[in-house]
Amino acid sequence: MARQDYQLQEHCPSYYAATSNDRTRYPSLNGTRKVDVCVVGAGFSGIATALTLAERGYKVAVVEANRVGWGASGRNGGQLIGGISGESKLIAHHGEQVADAVWAMRWRGHEIIHERVSKYGIQCDLKNGYMDVAIKPRHMRAMEEEYGELQRRNFPHPYRLVEKHQMSEVLGSDAYIGGLINHYNGHLHPLNLCKGEAAAAVSLGVEIFEQSPVLDIQHGSTPRVITATGHVDADAVVLAGNAYHALERGKLSGLVFPAGSFIIATEPLAEDFARQINPLDLAVCDPNYVLDYFRLSAERRLLFGGRCNYSGREPRDIGASIVPRMLKILPQLKGKRIDYAWGGNIGIVVNRVPTMGRLSPNVFYTQGYSGHGVNFTHVAGEIMADAVGGTLERLDLFEKIRHHRFPLGQALGSQLVALGMLYYRFRDWL
């Protein structure tokens, strides 16, 4: 059983929470419900799963410990990036025969998000345009390889390899030696996307219950999801708690570890000034393991994130921790006011491949996107919905991957992961 003294929480004081365009508060679970599928967790994975199932005609209930989009789904950098964390390991394990299927999954989340934003009229500041930037020659070589792969596969969307002498045309920073722009990738307001998809799900009959921490799941032909004030009986259950999960620890503990990621938002910038910093309104990300990323919001605030740590600890002063990193990249922002600073945990898997599978024949789980969640959570929602309906091909690709597990507990495992990541930080310096 989960802890009985769980403290219910509202959204963290982020720029996203302050600019949320949906203030709906869903009720807590009281009494009993009988549905086809119960989804535990109302972040991207859970809401995407619920919406996909509802579109296919299932009766669905979503049970959330806090609020819709409370975790990483409502706090992240807002970058819509193609790819699957650990995709090379997926291909290495299954062979080149799955390479085309993996490539399709790289971009499927984009398709789903664009379709839903259009279909349901979701206002989430969705914009195309993203650039990976190179700090060192080896980064540039990797981007040249990616560029070649896009060419080989006849990628149908605009993309461009940018050399060092061209960087001033696309970015107001001299910190980088080149980059790869992909105009199918982009950026958005993640909390508004999550809340918009939740509203879409409700319009199709999904019931959402907030501030209803799940205490236990009883397995069987009709699994039961139990809270302090009620329960949901279902034909199938999907667990979608990611870094904040506290259930089924006997089977899931030690697979996913929390990594802290932190963001600041400046005051709104003058249009001309913002255009000098980011002329093409791109989301920008460097290739380091301890990376930096930034983009402009709809009202031209500079959102700058990074300082990822693998200890799960939050800096005493997020702003003081991030501002020096921002000014190193964009010194022209010196003196600009910082209006918001926040952070949260993302779910990291040691081998970086998302973990998904079955705890019993009708209880499924999905988690561990290792920083690639905005896109791939939507693919995971489709995979979960397929699995509930008995189609297991894509689930099998992930379920058959062997994951490293720390049997001595989550806390010790997190410390070992943090120690291991020192190696990757050292690689960033090389």
Phi and psi in degrees as a GROMACS rama.xvg file:
@    title "Ramachandran Plot"
@    xaxis  label "Phi"
@    yaxis  label "Psi"
@TYPE xy
-74.5792  166.203  ALA-2
-59.8985  140.585  ARG-3
-82.2685  -17.4658  GLN-4
-99.8018  27.9886  ASP-5
-55.994  131.016  TYR-6
-93.4633  114.372  GLN-7
-66.4139  140.395  LEU-8
-132.332  147.747  GLN-9
-90.2409  178.29  GLU-10
-61.8231  144.503  HIS-11
-66.3703  156.919  CYS-12
-77.0175  67.9028  PRO-13
-98.788  167.911  SER-14
-58.7973  -38.6025  TYR-15
-63.8861  -44.9225  TYR-16
-63.6994  -38.2346  ALA-17
-67.4954  -26.1167  ALA-18
-113.51  21.0476  THR-19
-63.5878  133.268  SER-20
-99.9712  10.7968  ASN-21
-137.003  112.298  ASP-22
-101.916  19.0547  ARG-23
-59.208  133.907  THR-24
-114.88  116.351  ARG-25
-85.268  151.985  TYR-26
-72.3699  161.238  PRO-27
-77.1752  157.858  SER-28
-75.6145  124.182  LEU-29
-133.483  129.008  ASN-30
86.6368  -152.803  GLY-31
-122.082  151.926  THR-32
-136.537  148.802  ARG-33
-123.63  121.401  LYS-34
-137.085  172.935  VAL-35
-73.6918  -44.3788  ASP-36
-138.118  134.166  VAL-37
-110.448  126.3  CYS-38
-106.133  129.521  VAL-39
-103.779  111.374  VAL-40
115.57  127.753  GLY-41
-116.513  39.8543  ALA-42
-91.7137  -162.522  GLY-43
-57.1774  -46.1904  PHE-44
-60.4517  -49.5861  SER-45
-66.8799  -45.884  GLY-46
-68.3557  -40.1433  ILE-47
-61.9683  -40.8777  ALA-48
-63.1414  -48.0753  THR-49
-61.3107  -43.4103  ALA-50
-66.96  -41.9527  LEU-51
-61.0929  -45.1546  THR-52
-63.0618  -42.7047  LEU-53
-63.1432  -39.377  ALA-54
-63.6237  -22.625  GLU-55
-95.5449  4.01584  ARG-56
97.178  6.79744  GLY-57
-81.0091  149.316  TYR-58
-88.572  122.65  LYS-59
-131.195  141.52  VAL-60
-122.377  139.646  ALA-61
-115.054  129.5  VAL-62
-117.3  120.647  VAL-63
-123.109  135.841  GLU-64
-67.7508  -34.8306  ALA-65
-122.629  -101.991  ASN-66
-128.623  159.388  ARG-67
-56.0268  126.095  VAL-68
72.7629  20.2747  GLY-69
-66.3238  -36.6216  TRP-70
-86.0279  -141.621  GLY-71
-58.7296  -29.2989  ALA-72
-62.3686  -28.0529  SER-73
-106.221  11.3329  GLY-74
-130.746  -8.62762  ARG-75
-76.7716  -179.928  ASN-76
-68.1357  -11.0424  GLY-77
73.7257  26.3149  GLY-78
-97.9803  124.506  GLN-79
-97.0138  99.9942  LEU-80
-120.691  132.461  ILE-81
-70.1585  148.088  GLY-82
125.473  162.076  GLY-83
-122.39  128.476  ILE-84
-59.0998  130.244  SER-85
76.5488  20.2847  GLY-86
-64.2299  -31.6044  GLU-87
-63.1598  -34.3115  SER-88
-70.4554  -35.9338  LYS-89
-58.3058  -47.127  LEU-90
-69.2604  -40.7759  ILE-91
-60.8669  -37.6626  ALA-92
-72.5724  -45.0229  HIS-93
-94.9303  -16.3744  HIS-94
98.2331  164.209  GLY-95
-62.7551  -15.5018  GLU-96
-65.2786  -16.8482  GLN-97
-99.5451  0.0803856  VAL-98
-59.5797  -40.1125  ALA-99
-67.8937  -38.7793  ASP-100
-65.7695  -40.0701  ALA-101
-65.6714  -41.4911  VAL-102
-60.4355  -41.5566  TRP-103
-62.9796  -40.4953  ALA-104
-67.5702  -27.0186  MET-105
-53.3435  -35.6693  ARG-106
-113.404  -5.87099  TRP-107
-62.3482  -36.6047  ARG-108
-59.8774  -38.6502  GLY-109
-58.4237  -46.9822  HIS-110
-59.2623  -45.7429  GLU-111
-61.8894  -47.7648  ILE-112
-63.6593  -46.7555  ILE-113
-61.2002  -41.4545  HIS-114
-62.0029  -43.6442  GLU-115
-73.4185  -38.3364  ARG-116
-58.4659  -42.1411  VAL-117
-72.5066  -47.8924  SER-118
-64.5765  -42.4551  LYS-119
-103.469  4.59016  TYR-120
62.4955  41.7731  GLY-121
-80.168  123.679  ILE-122
-93.2386  99.1473  GLN-123
-137.334  23.117  CYS-124
56.3805  37.5184  ASP-125
-69.2883  123.347  LEU-126
-134.634  141.585  LYS-127
-85.8587  147.074  ASN-128
127.13  114.297  GLY-129
-151.574  143.597  TYR-130
-133.709  123.357  MET-131
-79.7188  132.58  ASP-132
-113.454  149.168  VAL-133
-105.307  133.497  ALA-134
-99.8942  -34.728  ILE-135
-129.474  159.788  LYS-136
-53.4958  -36.3077  PRO-137
-65.4823  -30.943  ARG-138
-65.4132  -41.3128  HIS-139
-65.084  -38.8037  MET-140
-62.7686  -40.118  ARG-141
-63.8125  -38.441  ALA-142
-70.3593  -33.7578  MET-143
-64.1188  -37.2002  GLU-144
-65.4793  -43.8482  GLU-145
-62.7079  -41.2068  GLU-146
-58.4546  -43.98  TYR-147
-62.8819  -38.1271  GLY-148
-65.8432  -41.2396  GLU-149
-60.1283  -40.4709  LEU-150
-65.9204  -46.6093  GLN-151
-60.4343  -35.3629  ARG-152
-93.9588  9.29687  ARG-153
52.6479  48.8121  ASN-154
-55.6153  125.3  PHE-155
-83.8352  1.31938  PRO-156
-111.634  155.53  HIS-157
-63.7183  139.394  PRO-158
-150.859  160.03  TYR-159
-155.729  132.728  ARG-160
-90.9267  125.254  LEU-161
-108.653  122.649  VAL-162
-84.4478  167.761  GLU-163
-56.7852  -43.3131  LYS-164
-69.9354  -10.9177  HIS-165
-100.002  -7.35714  GLN-166
-62.4384  -34.0564  MET-167
-64.3853  -19.624  SER-168
-74.1355  -25.0311  GLU-169
-117.753  -11.9726  VAL-170
-156.095  135.263  LEU-171
-86.0683  54.4171  GLY-172
-148.458  141.403  SER-173
-103.852  21.9355  ASP-174
-83.6679  -9.13973  ALA-175
-124.732  154.789  TYR-176
-104.434  3.89678  ILE-177
161.165  -174.348  GLY-178
-175.68  171.741  GLY-179
-126.295  116.62  LEU-180
-95.3302  132.357  ILE-181
-128.077  117.787  ASN-182
-88.3997  3.9062  HIS-183
-89.1122  -36.5414  TYR-184
-63.9232  165.325  ASN-185
-174.915  -150.596  GLY-186
-152.633  161.536  HIS-187
-162.386  172.653  LEU-188
-90.2637  103.455  HIS-189
-66.1637  -38.0795  PRO-190
-66.5893  -39.691  LEU-191
-67.7245  -32.4157  ASN-192
-65.3356  -47.3882  LEU-193
-62.3722  -45.1949  CYS-194
-67.2691  -35.4961  LYS-195
-65.6468  -39.885  GLY-196
-68.5195  -35.2283  GLU-197
-62.0724  -45.0845  ALA-198
-61.6264  -39.1636  ALA-199
-61.9635  -42.4834  ALA-200
-62.1833  -43.9482  ALA-201
-61.1416  -37.7831  VAL-202
-63.2049  -20.7962  SER-203
-99.0632  9.09798  LEU-204
104.186  -1.00666  GLY-205
-68.9348  136.219  VAL-206
-97.2899  129.772  GLU-207
-114.771  130.125  ILE-208
-119.496  115.267  PHE-209
-94.7393  167.812  GLU-210
46.0035  48.7658  GLN-211
-134.45  72.1179  SER-212
-58.9494  133.436  PRO-213
-80.7619  129.334  VAL-214
-91.8922  -33.3215  LEU-215
-163.641  158.453  ASP-216
-125.916  123.397  ILE-217
-95.7754  118.761  GLN-218
-81.105  162.385  HIS-219
150.554  -170.442  GLY-220
-63.0341  -30.4814  SER-221
-127.63  88.4594  THR-222
-58.5848  149.576  PRO-223
-119.675  127.219  ARG-224
-101.111  119.108  VAL-225
-111.837  129.1  ILE-226
-114.68  -179.653  THR-227
-68.0942  -24.5234  ALA-228
-123.041  11.4744  THR-229
176.238  -173.116  GLY-230
-154.368  158.53  HIS-231
-121.121  124.516  VAL-232
-96.4079  136.241  ASP-233
-145.942  161.498  ALA-234
-78.616  -24.7874  ASP-235
-150.418  153.763  ALA-236
-129.009  140.327  VAL-237
-122.271  123.567  VAL-238
-94.483  127.115  LEU-239
-140.511  52.7599  ALA-240
-94.3004  -16.4515  GLY-241
52.0557  -130.273  ASN-242
-65.6159  -17.7721  ALA-243
-102.795  10.14  TYR-244
-67.209  147.003  HIS-245
-136.875  18.448  ALA-246
-113.02  159.391  LEU-247
50.2751  43.0396  GLU-248
-63.3643  -27.7578  ARG-249
-59.8988  -31.5987  GLY-250
-106.12  -26.0364  LYS-251
-109.648  -18.0276  LEU-252
-61.7664  140.004  SER-253
87.6258  1.57777  GLY-254
-96.2497  -36.4927  LEU-255
-125.891  136.638  VAL-256
-124.847  142.705  PHE-257
-75.7408  133.632  PRO-258
-122.189  128.698  ALA-259
-78.2532  137.252  GLY-260
-134.088  141.605  SER-261
-135.424  146.914  PHE-262
-138.695  146.051  ILE-263
-122.253  156.891  ILE-264
-130.386  126.77  ALA-265
-77.0381  174.339  THR-266
-61.1372  160.263  GLU-267
-59.8316  136.005  PRO-268
-98.1572  147.773  LEU-269
-60.0605  147.294  ALA-270
-57.5914  -46.0007  GLU-271
-64.0709  -40.899  ASP-272
-64.6235  -45.6342  PHE-273
-61.23  -39.0266  ALA-274
-66.106  -33.6867  ARG-275
-66.099  -37.6651  GLN-276
-72.8239  -43.9012  ILE-277
-142.956  76.4115  ASN-278
-59.1513  -31.7922  PRO-279
-99.1489  5.31061  LEU-280
54.9307  50.2537  ASP-281
-93.4838  150.761  LEU-282
-81.2563  137.538  ALA-283
-126.421  138.004  VAL-284
-147.16  137.343  CYS-285
-90.434  168.081  ASP-286
-94.6511  6.30935  PRO-287
-67.7858  158.814  ASN-288
-69.1378  -42.6777  TYR-289
-97.02  86.9669  VAL-290
-99.8147  166.122  LEU-291
-117.699  147.878  ASP-292
-148.451  154.089  TYR-293
-158.811  160.425  PHE-294
-165.9  170.028  ARG-295
-98.0175  139.398  LEU-296
-79.6155  178.887  SER-297
-60.7156  -33.0045  ALA-298
-99.513  22.3066  GLU-299
64.6352  32.7603  ARG-300
-78.182  144.678  ARG-301
-88.9043  115.281  LEU-302
-96.2396  118.079  LEU-303
-124.075  125.924  PHE-304
-129.191  163.1  GLY-305
156.073  -141.623  GLY-306
48.8136  40.1726  ARG-307
-62.2078  132.366  CYS-308
-128.986  154.471  ASN-309
-107.84  15.9171  TYR-310
-93.2871  -14.8219  SER-311
80.4964  2.66976  GLY-312
-94.8791  140.426  ARG-313
-91.9372  137.489  GLU-314
-58.5944  149.524  PRO-315
-61.0038  -38.0553  ARG-316
-133.216  100.639  ASP-317
-61.219  -45.7395  ILE-318
-58.6161  -47.8165  GLY-319
-63.1296  -27.8069  ALA-320
-77.2369  -35.0802  SER-321
-93.6804  -35.3168  ILE-322
-54.4218  -45.8188  VAL-323
-58.5968  -34.9826  PRO-324
-67.0503  -41.3759  ARG-325
-62.8713  -45.4314  MET-326
-69.1095  -25.5506  LEU-327
-64.9189  -34.5024  LYS-328
-89.0957  -41.2267  ILE-329
-130.339  75.0591  LEU-330
-63.8007  -18.8264  PRO-331
-68.6905  -8.81888  GLN-332
-86.248  0.722541  LEU-333
-56.5274  131.338  LYS-334
91.4176  -10.5958  GLY-335
-74.1271  138.653  LYS-336
-71.0856  141.826  ARG-337
-99.8041  115.715  ILE-338
-93.6192  -26.9726  ASP-339
-141.315  145.64  TYR-340
-148.333  127.206  ALA-341
-154.282  172.79  TRP-342
-159.277  -177.088  GLY-343
177.991  -177.42  GLY-344
-106.372  137.089  ASN-345
-107.514  157.329  ILE-346
-91.717  117.105  GLY-347
-106.691  134.432  ILE-348
-108.558  139.756  VAL-349
-56.9288  -45.4866  VAL-350
-91.7522  5.49331  ASN-351
73.1523  -4.70959  ARG-352
-83.5748  128.334  VAL-353
-53.1419  141.798  PRO-354
-100.06  122.24  THR-355
-148.297  151.35  MET-356
171.35  -154  GLY-357
-122.703  134.326  ARG-358
-89.5476  -25.5258  LEU-359
-156.92  173.85  SER-360
-55.7535  -25.1159  PRO-361
-127.734  18.8928  ASN-362
-123.79  115.15  VAL-363
-113.836  161.257  PHE-364
-144.083  153.504  TYR-365
-147.45  134.358  THR-366
-170.846  171.016  GLN-367
77.2162  60.0273  GLY-368
-91.2541  -4.63972  TYR-369
51.435  44.294  SER-370
90.8536  0.82638  GLY-371
-114.032  35.2677  HIS-372
-79.0187  -32.4532  GLY-373
-58.2439  -47.7911  VAL-374
-72.4585  -55.4381  ASN-375
-75.9152  -23.2486  PHE-376
-57.5171  -33.5191  THR-377
-73.1288  -33.5159  HIS-378
-66.8029  -43.2327  VAL-379
-59.1737  -38.542  ALA-380
-60.0336  -38.4522  GLY-381
-69.7636  -40.6159  GLU-382
-62.3225  -42.4512  ILE-383
-63.5717  -43.4968  MET-384
-63.913  -40.3463  ALA-385
-59.3163  -45.2263  ASP-386
-63.7242  -41.4361  ALA-387
-58.1621  -37.4383  VAL-388
-83.1779  0.466143  GLY-389
97.2231  2.98859  GLY-390
-98.0997  112.363  THR-391
-115.571  5.18187  LEU-392
-57.7705  -50.7256  GLU-393
-71.8615  -36.2849  ARG-394
-59.5907  -40.5843  LEU-395
-60.765  -33.8966  ASP-396
-56.775  -38.3708  LEU-397
-89.821  -37.7858  PHE-398
-65.4786  -26.9834  GLU-399
-84.8077  -5.15949  LYS-400
-75.3859  131.06  ILE-401
-81.9467  125.607  ARG-402
-107.35  144.471  HIS-403
-72.544  135.938  HIS-404
-132.639  137.564  ARG-405
-98.5425  106.036  PHE-406
-75.1857  -9.15654  PRO-407
-91.3633  10.1402  LEU-408
116.89  153.654  GLY-409
-63.2818  -42.3198  GLN-410
-63.4883  -49.2003  ALA-411
-64.3037  -39.7594  LEU-412
-59.3353  -42.7247  GLY-413
-61.9848  -39.5384  SER-414
-64.5415  -39.7046  GLN-415
-68.5081  -38.4155  LEU-416
-62.8087  -44.0876  VAL-417
-59.4469  -40.7481  ALA-418
-65.1149  -43.6005  LEU-419
-63.2503  -33.8241  GLY-420
-71.6185  -14.3181  MET-421
-59.9356  -33.6777  LEU-422
-60.3174  -45.571  TYR-423
-69.9573  -33.1365  TYR-424
-63.9808  -39.2297  ARG-425
-61.0933  -40.0459  PHE-426
-62.5969  -35.6651  ARG-427
-58.5197  -33.8996  ASP-428
-77.0184  -21.5635  TRP-429
